[in-house]
Amino acid sequence: MRQEKTSKIVANHYIIDQKPYCELVHNAGNAKIWVWTALDFADEEQKMEKFALRFKTEELAEEFAVAFLAAKSGDAAPVGVDRQPSRKKTKGYRPRWLLLHSQMDIHLLACPCSDPTRPHLPLVALQQVRQQAAPLGAYCLDRPLDHCTELGDWLTRIWGVGVLDCMTIIAVSVIAVTNIAETFVAVANIAVTFIAVTNMAVTIIAKRPLSQLRVAVLGVSRAGLPLALLLAERGHQVVLVEKDAPALAALQAGKYPFLEPGAAELLQSCLEKGCFQLSSDMSKIKGSEVILLTVTTPVDERLIPNMSLVEAAISDLQPHLSGGETILLRATVFPGTCEMIEQKLANLPALYLGANGSQNGHNGQHGQHGQHGQHGQNGQNGQQGGSKFQRELSVGVSFCPERLASGQVVEELKQVPQIISGSTPRALSHALALFEPLSVDLVELSLLEAEVATLFLNAWRYVSFGTANQFYHIAVSKGLDFDKIRSAIIHRYQRAADFPRSGFTAGPRLYQDMMQLSAYCRHTFSLGNAAMLVNETMPDCLVEQARQKLAECGRNFKGLKCGILGMAFKPGSDDCSHSLAFKLRELLLREGAEVSCSDACVGEADFVSQEKLLEASEAVFIGCPHAEYKNISFPNHQFLFDCWGLARKPEITVFKAQCEKFLRVAVVGGAGHVGLPLSLVLADRGHTVVVVDKDAAKIESIQGGKFPFLEDGGPELLLRCLDSKQISFTTSVAEVSSCDVIIVTIGTPVNEHLNPCFSVVQACMEELAPNLRKGQTLLLRSTLFPGTSSRVLAGLPPGISVSFCPERIAQGKALEELTDLPQIISGSDGEALDHAKALFAPLSVDLIELNLQEAEVAKLFLNSWRYVAFGIANQFYHIATSKGLNFDRLRAAIVHRYPRAASFPRSGFTAGPCLFKDTMQLAAYCRHTFSLGHAAMLVNETMPDALVEQAKRQLAGRSLSGISCGILGMAFKPNNDDWRESLAFKLRKLLLWEGASLRCTDVYMQREGFVSLPELLAHGKILFLGCPHAEYQNISIRADQKLYDCWGFFAKPKLAISTPWS
């Protein structure tokens, strides 16, 4: 069997939800060939792979196809193929291996012989192997075999050369070791069993267990208890030590203490099987190989991490440690905590580690070779022997962070990859063995990397929620409905799929972890600090919102009967720790209101029923949106305050307009990146379009059929429209007088003081006004400061309408996205809306109707959210590099097969003509209280400075003056020729200021002073990646060259990932 026409076949294809995962199609031209098509999710990107499998005989090809179809239909699950490497030559030929695996028992390994004198062996289903192996005590847990060379070497050492010549081998994991021959024990430091299959007959050769550990878990916690139960169920010996007698008694009675689906049944099962022990005696941890701690390092009132809980837990453990254990921390801790514990344990008195010389004689007096230890096996007087023994039995530290969602812990423990780390190889092996039965990917990092990666993940989520909450603050302050605007933004718009909801962002982890990260970088985490002020004041925002509403009705809080519906910190949970609903209660009581509380998941003594709360309350506040509240009907007379968007669904109008007539359309500024693609698409779909632009040279070039910038499909569409005569070009604004709709692609830039500049729009309107007539609609397309549309309308003659329909396309993909993405439309009156509908109807996209100000704010919210999101990654990059860590490596570990981190952003230059400008406009709109936007601006705009400082540090005090430097890529975004507001030019200025001898290049544009890529690579000693164009992917960097890449473009972080298969 050989591989044909493929660039890559990835071992261990991941099981994913999308179907079909793979297909096997017969090649009509050759019965020996089947074509395999698969989806590959390696490197975080979906790729379609297609390659051919060529079999030696038609019979073998048919057998493989039958096996594949049986596996796929048998479990209705994806099936993957792993191509195994060739062995070294054995008897003159090189076997090739192909492994077919699925989620069921059909696990096949083909070893077709290439020796023509030998017949091929049949493929054997693992199901058949199990049936014959089970009576003999073999446990068949599927596990792909990664190194056939090692397999061949093992078998050769046991049975002699050529064992693979006569049999097919299936490798599987097993549970127990019994009756293994000494000859096998000598080479059996492996976790697999070899089952030799010859002519469908099964012979059990040997068996070897998965490592079974003795595990102690200290204390009942939401993070530790589900893991303890699952580990016990999967074969480890687990004891949970809990000093709280009532809590222990409840567990012994089978009562699970928290709301966690599936956990109560798991507890009952483990108690019945006797695989889970409970005790209040700390001495029960003796003999354990892994001790699981779930204590954290919370921040105190001064936002400084408090190490006392961890220190107290270690002190409690010390008298019970005998040496060789691994203390495994599960909850988030301040970076460096594991190192602190390691040092604390290293300084323990020798008696705690059992290092009194018990194995080499007390104080070395009974060494193996000589009295009084003078000639002991490991050194004179037994001192070296004692030291060696102490090193072997030192207590290790492991940090394996819990990254699960409460309410889904039991299921996610069996699905979510586990980050592992260890202070010693023994500690790391304990972590591997502990989580191996869960059959999830195990991603190995150092202790510090694991600690920081966890903080990055939770801080990113905290800031993301903070962005939505600040948008909620802004919308409420302007009398807008945030939920309505958000619904319009995300409707069938893929780039906004992860746009967060507003709500109380609290709980025991996100706030604490964000503040720990802030403390780790000496409180320079500006985005985190800004998010904290936003999130923590959400209850205050609701109270102020209620105060204004009450004032409109002549009411106040004094004596007002208020109800808070939901008191947990998140929906579907009974965890009230750090819940902001309790802060809301305090604020309302301080205002003089009478407050009652209810929660569908929490049964507190002072809580009332949902029915009683709704009946008695004049004002209802949603404190936590449990699913049980979704169908509540709130009476219209009742005040309702809901920052979660639960109670009342936003009412947005979405429709597809029928194309009833074609319009005559003028596009002002129509030769630019926004106007030209829109003009061509409208003309191609039937409208008559006049492009108006003052750049006569560009107009002449376009009329000659030359597309002025990079745009997929642009040149072809331009020629087609020119041939159709549906489009014309002019420099005269007088042409707009004959048009139904005048599209203006000029926006409101910001000036040097970061305030919106209306002069550009105003000048355009003054020039257009004499040519406008009654019945026309002026449609504004580029981003505007909120209120600009109304301001333009006020300055126009009567009878002219105004519409704002924001452009939301990606440069380079405009032609495709204009006919695919929904279009937000708005109008000053019915005629403006009718014109907007008629204009976009031929595009056959959803039309979402908002009012003028809502549409203006929606565009700013979208771009500001993206700007802040990129700013988070860039600030993480700053923090990581300042601490000597590799951000790309940490990010790769965070996102590896972890759905909640799928949108975790990459670092890089965040610039261009839109994001920065729009963020500053939103800041100006809310009187510069958009703290997250300003924090993101300071981070993003200083990325070039960070790269220069990074280079200067690497020079160890030497100056950049006179050093030959080069910048690869000068555009503002990859695979584009648009250099507007590109930070690569700021980087150029900084390097020139430092005195560097500088060369710049870009594959998509030529400007004065730019050089070719080969010239830059030949002369540059220090290279900076200014823009990661795809063409740079395969360039070679010399050993004497240094490359600075904040994009992670050239980064190929090497992660050690173990993939146990169950």
N, C-alpha and C positions, 0 to 999 in steps of 0.2 A: 504494500500500500504506500502511496507516496502523495505528497502535497503538491498541488498544482495551482498556479495563478492566485497567489495570496500574499499579502504584505505581512500579515501577522495572524497568528492563531493564539488567543490568550488562554493560558491554563486557568482552570478553576473559573469557568464562566459563572457569573452570579445568577442565582434564581431571582427573577423579577416578576412583577405582576403583569406587565404587558404581554398580551398574546396576539399573534404567535411569537414565541421566543425564537424558535428556529423551525426550519423546514428542510425536508430531504426530498429532492425531486430527481427522478430518473433521467439520465441523459439519453435522449432518443437515439443518438448515434452509436452508443456503445453500452452494452449490457453490464460491463464491468465497472462503469462509472456512475456514481450518484453525486448530484450537486447539493452541497450543504449551504444554507443561508442562515445567518444568525445575527442577533442584535448583540453588540458588544458595548458595555457601559464602562469600560476601562477609561482612566484619566478623566472621569466625570462627564464624558461626552458620549452621546449615543452614536454608534457607528454601525453601519450595515456591512457585514462581511459575507463574502461568497467565495467558496473554494470547492475544488473537486476532490472526491475520494476515489482513487483507482484501486480496485481489488485484483488479486491475482487471478481469480476465477469468477465466473458468473454466479456459481453456487454460493461462494463466500459473500459476494455483494448482496445477493438476495437474503442471506441469513442476517446480515447486518441491518438491512432495511426492515426486515420483519421485526427484529429486536427493537429497533428504534421506534417503530409505530406502536409496538406493544407497550413500550415504556411510556410513550407520550399519551396514548389513549388510556392506559391502565390507571394512571394517577391524575389525568387531566392537568398535568403540570408541565412547566418547561423542562427541557432536556438539554444537556450540554455535552460537548465533545472536548476532550483534552488530548492533544497529540503528545505522546511521550517521546523522549529523546532516544537516540540510537545507543545500543550497547557497544562496547568494544568488541572486536572481532572474536567470534567463537566458532571454531571449526569452519572458518572460511566464509561466514556470512554475517550480516548485520540485521538482526530483527528490528522491525518497526512496531511501535505500540500505539494503539488508539483506545482510549477509555471512553465509554459511553455511560453517563451517570444520570440518574433522575432522583426524584424524591421518594420513589417507591423501592421495592425490593429487587427490581430488575437492574442489576449493576454488572455491566459486561466489560471484559477486557479481551481485546483481540490481539493475538500474537501470530500473525500469518508468517510462515517460514518462507524466506526467499530462496532457500535451497531447492532446486527443481527436483531433486531426488526424493524429497520428503513430501507427503501429502499435507495439505493444510489441516489444522485442528478445528473442531467446531467451536462456535461461540457458546458460552455456557451462562445461563441466567443464574444470578446469585440466589434467586428464589429456590432453585433446585439444590444449590449448594447448602442452603440453610436447612432444607428438609433432611438432608443426609448428615449434616454436621451437628445439628441440635442434639441428637441422642448422645453424641460423643463429647458434649460440653463446650462446643465452640460458639462464641457469640459473634455474629456478623454485623458489625456496624460499619456502613460504607465509609470509605476514606480513599480519595484518589491517591495513586502512587506517583510521586513526583520524580523519583530518581531510579530509573530502571538499571542504570549502571551499578548503583549500590546494591540493588536487589540481586543482580547477577553475581556480584562479588560475594554477597552473603551465602547464596545458595551454592556457589562453587566451593566455598570454604567448608560447607557442611557435606555436600554429596559429591564433590569433584567437578572437574571441567565438563562443560557441555550439558548441564542439567536442563537448560532452556531448549535444547534441541528436540526434546521429546514430550514437552508438556506445555500447557497454557497455565499461567499463574494468576490467581486472583488474590489481591492483598486486602485484608480487612482488619479493623481494630477488634479487640476482644476484651473480656472483662477480668478473667482470673488466670493465674499461672499455677499449673499443677503438672507434676510428672514430666518435666522437661529433661531431656537427655543432657548429660554434662557437655557433650560436644556442641550442643546448641546454646547452652547457657553461656559459653565462652564468647559467643559473638551475638548474643541476643539482647543487647541494650537498645532495643527498638520497640516501638509500640504497635507492631503489626503481627498478624498471623499469616503464615503461608499455607495455602491450600492447593495442593497439586491436583490437577484435573486431567485425566487421560481417558479418552473414549467414554466420556460422561460418568466415569467412576470417580468418587471423591475419597481422598485420603487426608486425614488430619495429620499435619506434620508437627506443629507445635502451636502453643498459644501464649500470649503475653498480655497483661492487663493494661487498661488505662490506669493512670496513677490514681489511687484512692487515698485521700488525705483525711487526717483528723483535723477538724476545723472547730475553733471556738469563736462564738459571736458574743461580744459584750454589749448587753443592753438591748431592749426592745425599741426599735426605731423604724420609721417608714422606709428607710433605705436598706437597713440590715435584715429585717425579718423576712421579707419576700425572697431575698437572695439566699438566706439560710435555708429556707424551706425547699427551694428549688435545688440547691446543692445537695441537700439530704435526699431528695427524691431521685437525683441523678447518680447517687452512689457514694458520696462522701459521708464520713462519720461526723455529724454536726452536733455540738452541744451549745445551747444558748444560756448564758449566765445573766440573770436579772435579779438585782437586789430588792426591787419593789415587790413585796409579797403579794398584794392584790393583783398586780399585773401578771405575775407569774402564775397565780392560781387561775386567773381567767384563761390564760393560754393553755394550761394543763386541762382545763375543762373544755377546750376546743373553741373558745371564743376569740375570734380575731379582733384586734383592738382598733383597726382602721378600716375605712371604706376603700376596698381594693378588690375589684372583680376577680374571682377565681382564687383569691388568697385563702379564704375561709375553707374552701374545699381542699386546697392543698395542705393546709394545717391539719385538717381532720385525717386526710390520707396518710400523712407522715406520722401522726400519733398512732394510728392504727397499725402501721407497719413497724413501728418502733425504731425508725431510722433517724428520729429527731429527739434529742434529749433536752430536758429543761432542768435548770438548777439555780439556786441562789448562792452556791458555794464557789468562790473564786478559785479554789484549788482544783476545780474540775478542768481548768484550762491546761493543767500540766499534762504534758505528753502531746499537746496539739502541735501540728506543724504550721498551721496558719491561724493567726488570731485577728479577727475582723473587728476594726474599730469604725464607728460611724459618727465620731465627734468632729466638730468643725472648729474653725477659728473665727467666731463672729466679730464684728466691729463694735467698739464701745461708743459711748455718746460723743466722743471726739473723733469718731470715724477711724480709729486705730485698731488693727486686728488684735484680738484678745487671745493669747496663747494658753490661758489658764486651764481651759477644759481639756486640751490635749495633754498638757503637762500633768494634770491630775490623773488622767487615764493611764498614762505611762507609769506614774508613781504607783498606782494601784496594781499594775501588772508586774512590776519588778520582782516582788518576792516569789512570784509563781513561774518565773522564766527559768528554764533549765538549759537553754542553749540550743541553737539550731533552728529556732522558730522564725517565722516571718510575720511581722506585724503589718497588716494590710489596712491602709486607710482608705475609706470609701467615700467620705463626705469631702466637700471642697475645703481646701486649706490654703493659708497664705503661702506664697512661693518661698521655699526654703524651710518649711516646717518639717519635711521628711529628713532633710539634712540635720536639722536640730535634734530630731529624735534619734537619728543614727549616732550623733556625737554623744548624746545623753546615754545611750545604751552602751557605747564603746567605753564609757567611763564607769560602768557598773563595777561594784566589787566582784572579785573572781568567784565568790561562792554562788552568785546568782547564775553564772554561766557554767557551773559544774566543772570549773577548770582548776580544781584543787590537786590535779595530778592523779585523779582516781583511776585513770587508765594507764598511767605510766608510773604508778607508785606515789604515795603521799610525799610531796616535796621532793620527788625524784629519788626516794630511797630504795625503790624496787624497780629500777630500770630493767629492761629485758636482758641486757648484756652487762652485768656487773653489779656488785653490791653498792649500796648507798648512791646509786644513780650515777657513779662517776663515769661509767661508760654506757649510759643509757642509749637507747636506740636513736634518740633525736638530739643528743648533745650532753655536755657535761652538766652534772648536778641536776639533770632533768629540766633545766631552765628553758632550753630551746624546745624540749618536748612539750612542756606545759604551754609555752607560747604558741606552738603549732596547734595544739589541741584547742586552745582558746580561739584561735582564728577560725578553725573549722566549725566551732560551735557558736560563733557570734550570732547575735540576733539580727536578722535582716529587716529591712523596711521596704514596703511596696506601696505604691499609690495607684489605685485603679478606680478612677472617678466614676461615680454613678451619674448617668446622663438620661434617666428615664422620666417619663411623665407620670405623675401620680394618677391613679385610675387605670393605668395601662402597664403597670410595672411587671406583672407576671408574664404577660405576652411579650413585652419588649425585652425582657431578660433573655428570651429565646430568639430574638431577632436582631437587636441592635449590636453593632460591633463594640468590643470592649477595649479601651485603652489600658495598657498595662505597663508597669515600670517596676524596677527593683534596684536596691542598693548594691546587691551582689548577684552573681550568677545563680546562686541557690535561691535567693528571694525571687528572682525573675522566673526560675523554673517552677517555684511554688505557685506563682501567679498564673503561669501557663497551665499547670495541672489543675488549679482550682476552677478555672473557667472553661477548660476543654470540654467537659460534659454538656455545656450549654450549646455547643455547636455553632458558635458565632465567630466572626473574624476577630482575632486578637492583634491589636496594633501596638507595637512596642515603641516606647519613647523613654527618654531618661526621666528621672524623678522630677527635675525642674521643668522639663518640657511638658510633662503630664499635668503638673500643677498649673502652669501658665495657660495651656491649651483649654483647660476647663474654665478658667476665668475669662478667656477670650470669648468662648462660646456663650456663656451666660451674660457677659457684659454686652456683647453684640445684640442679643435678644432684648436686653433691658433698654438699650439706646434706641433700638428699632421701635419698641412700644412707646418710648418717650417721644419719638418723632410724631407718631399718630396722635398722642395725647396733646402735644403742642399745637398740632393742626386743629384739634378739637377746641383748645383754648382760643385760638385765633378765630375760628368759625363762630363760636358762641359770642365772642366779643363784638363781632360784626353782624350779628343777627342772622347767621347762615346755618344751614343744617349740614353738619359734617358728614353724617351717614349718607345723606342723599348725594353729596359731592363724591364721597368715596365710592359709592355704588356706580356712579357714572364713570369714574376713572377706571375701575377694574373690569367693567363689563366687556368680556371677550377681548381683553387687552393683555396679551401674554406678559409683556414687560412689567405689568403692574399686578401680576398674579399674587405676589407676596406682600402687597401693600397692606400694612398692619391695621388692625382695628384699634380703636381707643378703648379705654377702660382702666380699672385700678391695676397697676402693675406692682405687685407686692409679693408676699410669700417669704419662705425661709431661705431662698437661694439667690434670686436675681439681684435684689438690692445689695445683699451682703457681699456677693461675689464681685459686683461692680465696684463697691467701695474697697474691697481688698485689692483689686487690680489698681485702683487709684492710689492706694497707699503704697503699693509695690513700685510705682513709678513716681513716688514723691508728690502725689496729688497733682500731677501734670496731665492727667487724663481728662481733658477739658470737656470732651463730648459726654463722658460718663457723669461728670459733675453737673453739667447742664441738664442731662436727662434726669438726674436725681431730683433736682429742683422742680422739674416739670411733673414727674410722676408722683412725687410726695405731696404735691399741692392739688392733685385732682379732686380730693374731697372738698377743699376750699373752693375750687372752681364750681362744683355743684352747688355748694351753699350760696355762693354769690349769684349764680344763675337763678336759684330759687328766690333769693332776696329781690332781684329785679322783677321777676314774674309776680311775686306777691305785691310789690309796690305798685305795679300796674293795676292791681285790683284793690288797692287801698288796704292791703293786709301787711302783717309782719309775722315774725316767728313766735312772738310772745303768746304762749298757750296753744300754739298750733299743734294739732295731733299729726305727728309724722311717723311713718313706718319705713323701716329699711328691710327690703326683701333680699335675703341672701347675705350671710356674714362670713362665709369661707373666703379664702384668698383667691380661689380659682373655681370655675364651674366644675361640677361633678366630683368635688372633693369635700371631705369633712375636716380639712385642716384649716384652722383659723389663725395659725401663727403668723404674725406680721400682717394681718389683713387690714387693709385701709378702710374697710367698712366700720371697724371699731373707731378709727379716727373720725370718720364721718359722724358717728353717734356722739362722740365727745363735742364736736363742733356744734351740732344741733342742740345738744343740752345746754351748751354755753350760751346759745342764742335765746334760750328760754322756751324751747319747744318741748312738747311731751313726746317721747320717742319709744316706740315698741319695735322689736326685732323678730325676725323669723328666718329660718333656714331649712330647706328641704332635706339637707344631708346632715345637719348638726342638731343634736338634741340637748341644748343647754336649758338649765332650769328656768332662767329668766326670759327665754324665748317664748313667743306665742305662736299659735297656728297661723298658717297662711291665710285661711279664711277669716279669722278674727282680725288679723292685721289689715286686710283689705277693706273689711267692713267698717273698722273704726277710724282709719286714717284719712285725713284731708289731703295730705301730700305723701306720695310714695317715692322713695329713692331706691334705685336698683343698686344694691351693694355687691351682689354676685349673681351672674345670670345662669343659674342652674337650668338644665333642660326642662325641668318640671314647670318652669314659669313661662314657657314659650306660648302656651295657648291661653294665657290669662287675658280676659277682656277687662280693660281698665275703663271705668266710666268717664265720660267727657268732662264731668264737673270736677274730677279729681286732678290735682296737680301731680304731674309725673315727671321725674327727673332721672334720665338714664344716659350715662356716658358710655355704655357698652353697645348701644344700638340693638338691644334685645326687644324692648317692649313694643315698639311700633316700627314696622318695616318702612323704609324710605320709599316714597312714591316718585319714581322716575318714569318718564314716558319713553319707551323704546319701540321703534317701528321701522319697517322698510317702506320707503316711498315708491309709489308706482311712477314710472317715467312717462309722463303725459305730454310733455313738450320739451323742446330744446331751446336753450337760451343763447343770447349773444353776450359773451363774457369778456371783460377786459381784466388783465392781470397786471397790476402796477408793481414794478420791480420784478417782472416776470422772467428775467434772465438769470436769476439767482438760484441758490440751492433749494429754496422753498417754492418759488414761483414757477420755474421751468418744468419740473416734473409734474406739478399739478396742471399746468397749462396743457401739456402734451396728453395727459390722461383724459382730461375733460374734452379735448378736441378729438381724441381717438374714440371716445364714447358718444360723440354726436353733437356736442355743443360747438358753436362757432367762437373761436378764441382770438383775441387781439392781445399780443404781448407788448406791454409798454415798459420801456427801460431807457434811461438816459445814456447808458454806455453804448455809444454808436458802434464802436469797434466790436464789441461783443455781439451786438445785434447782427452786424454784417457777417460775422463768423458763423453764428447759428444759422442764419439764412443760407449760408453756404454748405450746411449739412454737418458742421463740426460741433459736437457736444462739448461744452466748456469745462466740464469736471467729471470725475468718476461717478458713474451711476449705472448699476446693472441694467442692461437693456435700453439705456438711454439713447445711444446713437441710432439703433435700429428703429426705435419708436419715432425719433425726430424725422428720419427720412420718410417714414410712412406717413406722418402727419403733413409734411411738406408736399408730398405727392398728392394727398387727398384735398389740399387747399382748404382744410378746416382751420388752419392756424395762419396768422399773419403777424408781422413784427413792425414796430414803429418806435420812434423816440418822442412822438408828439402826444401829450396828454389830451389833446382835443378829441382824439379818437374815442374816448370814454363816453362821449355824449350820446352815442348811438347804441350803447350797451344796456342790457337789463340789470346786470350785476357787475359791480366793479370790485374786484378782489385786490386788497392792499396787503402786500407782504412786508411792510415796514413796521417794526415793533418799537418798544420804548427801551432804549439802552440805559445803562446806569453810568453816572459821571464819576469823576475821581473821588467824590465824597460818598460813593455807593448809594446815591439817590437816583430815582428814575428821572430820565431826561425826556421831557415831552416835546422839546423843540423840533425833533425830527418828524414826529407824527404831525405836529401842528403845521409845519412848513409844507408837508405833503398835502394836508387838507386844504390849505390856502391856495395851493396850486391847482387842485382838482375842482374846488368849489365853483368857479365860473363855468365849468363844462358839465355840471350836473343838472339833472332835470327831475321834475316830479315823477314819482313812480319807480325810480331806481332804488336799488339797495346797495349800500356800501358794506362789503363783507370784509372784515378785518381777520387776518389769518395768522400773523405772527404774535408772539407772546406780548401781552399788554399789562401794564400796572392796573390793578382792579379799579374800576371807575372810569377808565379811559374811553370805553365804548360810549358811555353816557355823556362824557365830556365832548366827544366828537359829534354825537347826535345834537347836542345843544348848540353847536356852532354851525350846523348845516341849515340850508333853506328849508322851509316847511315842505312836507310831502316826500322827503327823502328818508328812507329807513336805514337802520344800522343793524348788522348781524356780526356776531363774533363766533367763529368756528375754528378752534385752535388746531394747529398742525401738530401731530404727535408721531411722525414717522422717523425712522432711522436713516441717516444719510447713507447712500449706497444701496438702500432697499426701498426707496421711495415708491418706485413704480409698482412694485409688488404689494407693498403695504397699503397704498392708496385704494386698492381694490379688494382689500382684505380686512383692514382694521375698522372698527366702529368709528363713527364720526360724531363728535359732540357739536350740536348746533344750538344757537340762541338767536333771538331777534328782539328788536325794540317794539315790534307790533306784528300783527298777523301777516302782513305783506312780506316783511323781512323773513319770517319763518317759512312762508310759502316759497320764496325765492331760494332759501337755503335748501329746502327739501327738493326742489326741482333741480338745483345745481348738482346735488350728490346722488340723486335717484339713479342715474345710469351706472353708478359704481356698484350698485347692488350690495351695499353694506348697511349694517344697523345704524340708525340715526337716533341719538340720545338727546332729548330736549331738556335744556336748562335755561335759566334766565341769564341775562348778560353778565352780571357779577359772579354768579355761580360758575359759569363757563370760564371766566378769567381766572378765578381762584383755583379751579380744578387743575388748570395747566400749571400754575405755580406750585400747588401741592405735589403734583406728580414729579416735576423736575427737582424740587427741593428735597423730596424724599430720596431720590436717587443720588443727589449730591451728598446728603448726609450719610447715606449708606456707604458710598465710596470713601467718605471721610473716616468712617469707623475702621475700615480695613487699613487705611493709610495711617491712622493713629496707632493701630496694633503693630504696623510695620515699624513705626518710630520706636515704640516700646520694646519690641523684640530686638531690634538692632542695638538699642542702647544697653541691653542686657546680654548681648553676645549670643542671642538666639536666632534661629533661622525661621522667619515668619512663614515662608512657603512650606516648610516641613510641618510646622504646627497646623497650618491650614489644611494640608493634605490629610493629616491624622483626624482633624475635626470633621471634615466632610465625608470621609470614607464610609460609604454606604449608610450614612446617617441622615434620614429624611428631613429632620428639623433643621439641618444645616445645609440643605441643598442650595439655598440662595446666599450662603455666606460669601461676601464679596471678595474680589481680589484687590490687591493694592495696585497703585499706578498713578500716573498723572491724570487728574480729574479736571478737565478744562473744556475748551470749545466755546462756541458762541451762545450756548443756551443755559447750561446748568448753573454756572456761577452767577450769571446775570439774573436768572429767574429767582434764585435763592435770595439774592440781595433785594430784589423787588418785593418779595414776600416779607422780608425783614422790614423794609420801609413801610409796607402796608400796615403792619402791626406796631408802628412807631418804634422799630428796632428792638422789640422784645423777643424776637425769634432767636433765642440764645443758642439753640442747637445749630441753626444755620450759620451764625457767626463763628461758633466753635469749629464747625466743619470747614469754613472758609480759611481760618487760620491754619488748619492742618493741611488741607489740600494745596493751598497756595505756597506752603513752605516745603513741599516735597522736593523741588529742585535743590533748595538749601540743604535738606537732609542728605541728599546724595553727595553734594560737594563736601559737607562736613564729614561724611563717612569716608570719602576718599582722602581727606586731609588726615584723619585719624590713622588710616592705614599707612600713610607716609611717615608716621612716627615723628612728627615735628617738622619734617621737610616741607617746603613750600611747593605749591603747584606751578609756581612761576617757571616758565621755560619748558615744562614737561609737555610732550606731545599728547594731546587728548583728542578724542573723536566722539561725536554724538551720532548714533544710529537712529534715524527716523526723526523727522521734524514736524509731522502732521499732529493734529490734536488727538486723533484716534486711529487705531490700526486700519490698514488697507483702505486708506482714504487720502485724498490730496488736499484736504481742507486744513489750512494752517492757522485759521483764525483763533486767537486767544490760546494758542498752543503753549504749554509750559516748557516745551523743549527750547523755545526761544529765550525764556527766562533763564533756563539752565545755561544757555550759551552766554548770556550776559554775565552771569555769576562766574563762569570759568574764565572769561576774558578779563573780568575784574581781578581775578586771582593771578593773572599774568600767564595763563596757560597758552601754549601754542595749539590752536584749535582748528579742527576740520569738522565739517558737518556734511551729512548725506541723507538723501531720502529717495526711495525707489520710485515714488509717485510724483515728485515735483522737482524742478530745477529752479534754483534762485541764485542770485549773484553770491559767489563765495562758496557754493556747494561743490563738493568733489565727488568722484565716483566711489562706489563701495570698495572696490579693490584697492584704490589709493588710500582710503581711510584705514583699512585693515592693515595695509603694509606699513604705515607710518605711526599709527596710534599706539602709545604705550598704555594709556588708560582709556578705556571705552565706557561710554554711558549710553544706556538704551533710552532714547527719547520717545520712541513710538514703536511698538512691537509689530511691524508689518510681517506678514506671513513669509515673505521672501527671505527674512533673516533667520528662519528656523534652523537651516542647515549650514550656516557659516561656521568656519573653524576659527577658534580663538587660540592664539599661540600661548605656549606656557609662560612666556615672558610678558604677556599682556594681562591686565587686570580689568575685569568687566563689572560694572555696577548696574544692576537690573532691579528696579523697584516694582516692576510689573510681574515678576515671577515667570517671565516668558521663557527664559533659558533654564529655569529651575526644574530639575528632575529629582525631587526629594526622594531619597531611598528610605522607604519604611520597611521594617521587618514585620510582615503580616502573616500570622499563622491562621490557617483555615481548617479547623476540625470539621469533619462531615459526619452527620448522624444519620 
